[in-house]
Amino acid sequence: MMMATTPKTTTWFSVGCFLIFFVGLLGMAEGIKWLSLQHSHLNWNVTSVNSNHGRGIRSGVRSPCTLARRRYGLVKIQAKLCRTSMETMPHIQNAASLASDTCRKIFSDRRWNCSSIATAPILTPDLTRATREQAYVYAISSAALTYTLARACSSGNLHQCTCAGRPTGPEAENFQWGGCGDNVRWASQFAKRFIDNVEKHILVKKEKSRRAQDATKEEELSKIPRNEAALVNLHNNRVGRKVITSTLHTQCKCHGVSGSCNIKTCWKALPSMQEIGLQLLQKYTTAKEVSKTVVDRFDMKAGKKVATSDQLVYMSKSPDYCTKDEKLGSFGTIGRHCNVSSTGLDSCRILCCGRGYRTVVEEKIERCQCKFYNCCYVKCKICRTMTQVYECL
């Protein structure tokens, strides 16, 4: 006898399917969950942990690596590396903040403004569906980690590494290699272990049981197999690190009487992270969409790929990010400030997606025209300024 399906049963079934699908999506972006360390206040105290050989609650001392895994999305491989190289963790935490800040500054005037990066370790679909935006976040996070560790090596803040080796280029008469260069080589190798191994672990794991055949049509259209997403993520990680290597430039210091600069000591140094982020922005603009067939020909180890080695790739088309759509990871642009006099991406016409904008008058009160009287006090006036800002409807 066939049982009737009640509305309540149908609702719970739908919720269950959505949860299975959502968890599956999160699994495709495990390599960037560590960006949630930007919100961390963990005390990376190596001494206290080394003096207690136990781990977790049983020892009475909670390892910061254990807490990082529970609260901030570190996977098992990263937590293990954390325990063996805890000296690097403060720098990894700084790298998470650097990647987030750089991404949000560069995209601040665009419809997608990288705000979803702050929700890690809970990631929205724009960072789990192998989109163009996900490609940029993977590249900038890989670059930021390499950048931070390379700088830590040259500044002497990491005992695991030293200055970079002297370049092999020729020296001029008033030029000699010296100083302490940023150790990009060591930093890149560590970044591979911390980030790439997460994706590689996904590739070598045995295939899990197939999802239910009665998945909804919407889910099937949005689904990207985890192994293919991992290959794409690995590729974009490499692009981020390659940009770091290519941006090394020669930096010099003068020596001589009264600053005559008769002799210069030079070394290889990195530019600002902002400059690196802008180079990755160009790659984001020219990113290439690849199909499942193309991704299957990616080589995980040798890096032999159909796409050029310095080109970002993605698999899913992005929405226009004009309206809020949680299923696609779009926050919308309602309420965003726009530039009424601009013709670029921050213009009210483009940022507001043709919906129009409203003018808001803001009053700013501050101290001004301050003067120092006698010996003991400063007297200021109170100034009020009225400014107009424009918000998208």
N, C-alpha and C positions, 0 to 999 in steps of 0.2 A: 504494500500500500504506500502510495507516494504522500510524503508529508508536505504540507503547505509551508511556504517560506514567509515568515512574518517580517514586517518592516524592521523590527528590532534586530532579527537575525541578519538581515541584509546589511544593516548599518554596521554591526560588529564585523561582518565579513569584509566590508569596504575599508574599515579602519585597519583591520589586520593586514590587508593587501597593501595599504599605503605605508604602514610601518615597515613591512618587509622591504618594500621598494625604497623607502627613505634610508633605512639602514644600509641597504646595498649601495646606494649613492654615496653615503659617507665613507664607505670602504674604499671608494675610488679616489679619495683625496687624503688618505692617511699621511702622505708625505708632507703636507703643509699644516697639519694640526699643531705642530710644535710652535707655530706662530702665536699661539695663545700664551706663550711665555711672556709676551709683552705686558700681560696683566699680572705677572707673577711677582710675589714678594718673598720668595723662598730664600732661605739662608744657605748658600752653598758652602757650608763649613766642612772642609775636608777633614780637619783634625777630629772633630766630634764623631764623624762617621767612621773614620779609620780606627778609633779607639774602641769601637763597639763592633764586634765581628758579626753580630746578628743583624737581621734585616727585618724591617716592618714592625708590626705591633708586638710580635713575640719578644723581640729584644728590648722593648721599652723605649726605643728611639726610632722614630719614623724617619727613614732616609729621605732626603729631599728628592731623590730620583724616584722613589716609590710614590711620593706625593705628586710629583710632576706627571707621572703616568696616570694617576687616578684623576687629577684635577685638570690637567692641561693637555691631555691627549697624546702624550708620548707613547709610542708603541713599544713592544717588548724589546726589540733590537736597540732602539734608542735609549731605553732605560738601562740596558746592560752597558752600553757605551758610556752612559752618564756615570755609572758606578766606577768604571775603570779609568775614566778621564774627567773626573769632576772639576778639575781645574779649568776646563774649557767652558763649563756651564754658564758662568756669569757672562761670558762673551757670546755664547749662543743666545742667551736671553737678550743681550743688547742687539744682536743681529735681528731678532724677531721684531723689536721696536723699530730698528732702522728700516727694515723691509716695509713694515706697515706705514711708517711716516713718509717714506719716499713715495710709495705707491699712492697714498692719499693726496700728497702735494701735487704730483704730476697729473693726476686725474681729477683734481678738484673742480675744474671748469667743464667737465664732461657729464653726460647723462649717467654713465656708470662711473661713479666717483670712488671706487675701491673701498667704500664704507663697510662692505660685507666682510672684509678681512679682519675686522675687529670682533666678529662674532665667534672666531675660533675658540675652542675646538669644535663647536657646533657650526657647521658650514652650510651656507645656503646653496641652492642648485646652480647658481652662476659659477661656483667654484667646485662643482662635483660632476658636471655634465661634459667635461672635456671641451669647454668653450674657449674662445679666443682670450677671454678674461682670465680663465684658469691658467692658460699658457703663460700669460704675463706674470701672474702671481708666483707660479712655480719658478720661473726664470729669475724674478727679482729676489725671491727668498734664497735661492741657491747662490745668487751673486752676493747678497748681503752677508750671508754666513761666511763665504770665502773672503769677502772684503774685511769683515770684522776680525776674523782670525789672523789674516795676513798682517793687519795693522797691530794686533796684539803681539805677534811674533817680533816685529821690528821695534816695538816700544819696550820690549823686555817684560811684558806682563804674562807671558806664558813660558813655563820652563820646559815644555815639551818640544819647543822649536826655537830657532835662532834667526838671525838676519838671513836674508836671501843670499845665495852665492853670488859672487861677482859676475857681472855680465861678460860675455865672450867677445863683445864688440871692440873695435880698435880704440886706442886712446890718442888724443891729440897732444900737441906739445904743452898746452896749458890746461890739460884735462887728464884726470886720473880717476879710476874707479875706486870707490871707498864708501865710507858712511855705512848706513844700515838700511838695506832695501826691504820693502815689504815682501814677506815670504809667501807669495801666491802659490807656489808649488806645494808646500806642505799644507797650506790652508785648503787648497782644492782637493787634495787627497782625503783630508779629514771630512770635508763637506760631503764627499761621495759616500763615505762610510755612514754618516749621520742621516743623510737624506735619500741617496740613491738606493741604499740597501733595503729601505722600506718597500720601494717599488719592485726591486728584484725579488724580495721575499714573496710578494704577491704572485710574481710570474712563476716561481718554482713550486709554489704550493699546489697540492693536488686539487683538481677541479671539484668544487662542491656540487651537491645535488642540484639539478635544474629547478628553476622556479616553477611555481604552479602554472599549468598550461592555460588556466582560465584567467590569466592576468588581463587587466583591462587594456583596451586599445591605446589609451593615452600613455600608459606605462610602457608598452612595447615600443612606442615611438620615441620615448625619452631615454630608453635603456641603452647604455654602452657597456659591453662586457669589460670586466675589471682588468683582464690581462691586456686588452688593447689600450685601455686608458693608462695603465702602468707604463707601457712602451712610449706613449705620447708624453707622459710626465717625465720619464727618464730623458727623452730627447730635449725637452725644454729646460730641464735642469742643466744639461750640458751646454746649452746655448747661453744660459746665465753665467756660467763659469768661464766660458770662452770670451765673453765680453770683458770680464775682469782681466783676463790675461792680455787681451788686445789693447786695453786702455793704459797699461803700464807705460809711464813716460820717464824721461831722464830729468832728475832734479839735482841741482848742484848747490854747493856752498863755496863762497870765495875765501881765499887765504892770501894774505899779503900785507905789506906795510900800509897802514892807514886805509885799509879797505881797497887797495889797488887791484885786487883780484888777479894777481900774477899767476896763481895756481888755483884751479877749481877741483874740488872733490865731488864726484857725482855718483848717484845710485838710482836704482829703479824704484819709483813710487807710484801709488795709485792716485787718481784724481778724486774729486768729491763723489759721494754716492749719488748725488743729484745728477751729475753728468752721466753716470752709468745708467741710472734710471731712464734718462732721456734717450740714450742709445737703444735701450730695450723698448722704449715707446715707438721708435721707428720700426723696430722688428714686429711690434704688436700691430702696427698699421699695415704692414706687408705680410702678415702671417698667412700661412697656406692651409687651406682646409684639405684634409686627407681622408680617404675612405678606409674601410676595414681591410680591403685587399692590400692597399699601400702599407698600412700599419703592420700587417702580418709579415711584411718583408723587412721591417726594421730589425737591425741586429743589436741585441742588448749589450753585448760585450765589445764588439769591434767598432761600434758606432757607424757602421755602413748603412746609410739610409737613402731612401729615394729623394727626400727633401734635402736641400743643401744643409750642411752641418751648422750653419749659423742662422737658420730660419726657424722662427717659431711655428708650431703646427697645432691644429685643433681639429676636432671631429664633429662638434655640434654647432649649429648656427646660433648666434646670440639673439635675444629679443631686442627691441629698440630701446628698452628701459624707460619708456615714457610713462607707463602706468604701472601701478603696483600689482605684482603677480608673484605670490609666494612660491608657486610651483616652478617658476622659471628663475627665481632669485632676483626679481626686479623690484626695487624699492620705489620706483617712480620718481618724478621730479616735482611733484606738487610741493610748494613751499620753499623750493630752492631759490637762492639768490641768483639773479642773472644780470648781465651787463647790457643796458639798453642802447649804449652807443657802439657796441661791438658788432662785428660781422662774422666773428669766429664761432667756435664751438660753445663759448660761454654766452653767446648772444641770447636775448630773450626769445627770439624767433626759433632758434634751434633747441635751446635748452628746455623751453616750455612746450616744445612739440606742437606749436601752432595753437595752443589753448589760450594764449594771451597771458597777461601778467597784471599785477596790481602794484600801485605805488604806496609805499609805507614811509611815513615821516618819523624819523627817530631823533630824539633829543639827547644830546650828550652833555653832561655837566662835568666840568673839570677845573682844577686850579690853574690859573694863568697869570702872566705879568707879575711874576714873583720878584720881590726886591729884598735885599739884605739890609737891615737897619742896624746902625751902630755896630755892636759886637755880638749881639745875643739872639736876634730872632729874625725870621723871614716872614714877610707879609705878602699875601697873594690875593688876587681878585678871583671871583667865581665867574667863569665864562660858560655860556650856554651856546652850543652850536646845533643847528638843525641840518640833518642830512637825509637824503632820499635814498631808499633802497627799493629794489624791484623784486617781487616774489612771483614765481610761476603759479598760475591758477590750476 
